[in-house]
Amino acid sequence: MSFTITGRNLEITSAIRDYVEKKVEKLNRYLRNIDSVNVVLEVKKYRHKVEMTVNGDSMTLRGNDETNDLYISIDSVVDKIEKQLRRKKDRWGSRRQSGSGASQVIAESIEEEVPGPRVHLQTIQFKPMPLDEAVMEFMGSNQEFFVFINAKSQRVNVLYRRKDGDLGLIEPA
């Protein structure tokens, strides 16, 4: 497992490193194979921001939080990721009972040569998912939009972050 802790305006002490590693070990209950964990700790005046990305078992989970205490922020982020894992595990169990497989996302980034600005092509293969699952995956990411096949309508839908902080959904007519 690759474990990276980065500090912005903060020195990473052995106590902080040990605390984060101890908290991440809790996730082993839900993920058999954790490939990598990337943690960014940032201090801005009196605010402590923690961003964590966990890769393992063919999925990427993200969480972030900002509070007045670094250790509370770390606990909160780990709890958020643990909650995402519990939801996924519950869904996998219910899908296994119904006979359908879990969603699988394969992304590939290719640069196409066209006149003007660079165009980055991303090819995604996935199985249909319900809207609430798509929202959960999107909220755990830092992406501006999320493309998925709606299980109810079997059509491509796009979730995006609105300027007012809410989410928008684009679905074909």
C-alpha positions in Angstrom: 0.0 0.0 0.0 1.3 3.4 -1.0 0.7 5.9 1.8 1.3 9.7 1.2 0.7 12.5 3.6 1.3 16.1 2.4 1.3 19.2 4.6 0.5 22.6 3.4 1.6 25.3 5.8 2.0 22.5 8.3 4.9 20.2 9.3 3.9 16.6 9.4 5.1 15.2 12.7 5.4 11.5 13.6 2.4 11.9 15.9 0.2 13.2 13.1 1.5 10.5 10.7 0.8 7.7 13.3 -2.7 9.1 14.0 -3.6 9.2 10.3 -2.3 5.7 9.7 -4.2 4.3 12.7 -7.4 5.9 11.4 -6.9 4.6 7.9 -6.4 1.1 9.2 -10.1 1.1 10.2 -11.0 1.1 6.5 -9.5 -2.4 6.2 -12.7 -3.8 7.5 -14.4 -2.8 4.3 -11.6 -2.8 1.7 -9.6 -6.0 1.3 -6.9 -4.4 -0.9 -6.1 -0.7 -0.3 -3.7 0.2 -3.1 -3.0 3.8 -2.1 -4.0 6.5 0.4 -3.3 10.2 -0.3 -3.9 12.6 2.5 -3.4 16.4 2.2 -3.4 18.4 5.5 -3.7 22.2 5.2 -3.8 25.0 7.7 -5.3 28.4 6.8 -5.3 30.8 9.8 -7.3 28.8 12.4 -8.9 26.4 9.9 -7.6 22.8 9.4 -8.5 21.2 6.1 -8.1 17.5 5.4 -8.5 15.9 2.0 -8.2 12.1 1.6 -8.3 9.9 -1.4 -8.4 6.1 -1.0 -7.8 3.7 -3.9 -8.6 0.1 -3.6 -10.7 -2.8 -4.9 -11.3 -1.1 -8.2 -12.8 2.1 -6.7 -11.7 5.5 -5.6 -13.2 7.2 -2.5 -12.7 10.8 -1.6 -13.6 12.9 1.4 -12.7 16.3 2.8 -13.5 18.4 5.9 -12.5 21.7 7.5 -12.7 22.5 11.2 -10.8 24.3 13.9 -9.0 21.1 15.1 -6.8 19.0 12.9 -7.6 15.7 14.6 -11.4 16.3 14.4 -11.0 17.0 10.7 -9.1 13.7 10.2 -11.7 11.8 12.2 -14.5 13.3 10.2 -12.9 12.5 6.8 -12.3 8.9 7.8 -15.9 8.6 9.0 -17.1 10.0 5.7 -15.1 7.5 3.7 -16.2 4.7 6.0 -19.8 5.7 5.4 -19.3 5.6 1.7 -17.7 2.1 2.0 -20.6 0.9 4.1 -23.1 2.1 1.5 -21.2 0.5 -1.3 -20.9 -2.8 0.7 -24.7 -2.8 1.4 -25.4 -2.2 -2.3 -23.1 -4.9 -3.4 -24.8 -7.3 -1.0 -28.2 -6.5 -2.4 -27.0 -6.7 -6.0 -25.4 -10.1 -5.3 -28.7 -11.3 -4.0 -30.5 -10.0 -7.1 -27.9 -11.4 -9.5 -26.5 -8.3 -11.1 -22.9 -7.2 -10.8 -21.3 -4.1 -9.4 -20.6 -1.1 -11.5 -17.2 -0.9 -13.1 -15.7 2.3 -14.4 -12.7 2.3 -16.7 -11.4 5.7 -17.7 -8.7 6.5 -20.3 -7.3 9.9 -21.1 -6.3 10.6 -24.7 -5.3 13.9 -26.3 -6.9 14.4 -29.7 -5.3 16.7 -32.3 -7.8 19.3 -33.4 -7.4 22.9 -34.4 -7.7 25.3 -31.4 -7.5 24.3 -27.8 -6.5 20.8 -26.7 -9.3 18.3 -26.4 -8.9 15.6 -23.8 -11.0 12.6 -24.5 -12.1 10.3 -21.7 -13.7 7.0 -22.5 -15.8 5.5 -19.8 -17.5 2.0 -19.6 -20.0 1.5 -16.9 -23.2 -0.3 -15.9 -26.4 1.6 -15.0 -26.8 3.0 -11.5 -29.6 4.7 -9.6 -29.6 8.4 -9.2 -28.9 8.3 -5.4 -25.8 6.1 -6.0 -24.5 8.5 -8.7 -25.0 11.5 -6.3 -23.1 9.6 -3.6 -20.2 8.9 -5.9 -20.2 12.4 -7.2 -20.3 14.0 -3.8 -17.2 12.0 -2.8 -15.3 13.4 -5.7 -13.8 16.8 -6.5 -15.0 16.7 -10.1 -17.1 19.4 -11.7 -19.5 16.9 -13.4 -20.3 13.2 -13.3 -21.6 11.2 -16.3 -23.6 8.0 -15.7 -26.4 5.8 -17.1 -29.6 6.2 -15.1 -30.8 2.8 -14.1 -34.4 3.9 -14.2 -34.5 5.5 -17.7 -31.4 3.6 -19.2 -30.2 6.9 -20.6 -27.0 8.9 -20.1 -27.4 11.6 -17.4 -24.9 14.3 -16.2 -24.7 15.6 -12.6 -23.0 18.9 -12.2 -22.2 21.4 -9.3 -24.2 24.6 -9.5 -22.7 27.9 -8.4 -25.2 28.1 -5.5 -23.7 24.8 -4.1 -26.6 22.5 -5.2 -26.4 19.8 -7.8 -27.9 20.0 -11.3 -29.0 17.0 -13.4 -29.0 17.0 -17.2 -31.1 14.2 -18.8 -32.0 13.9 -22.5 -35.6 14.7 -23.6 
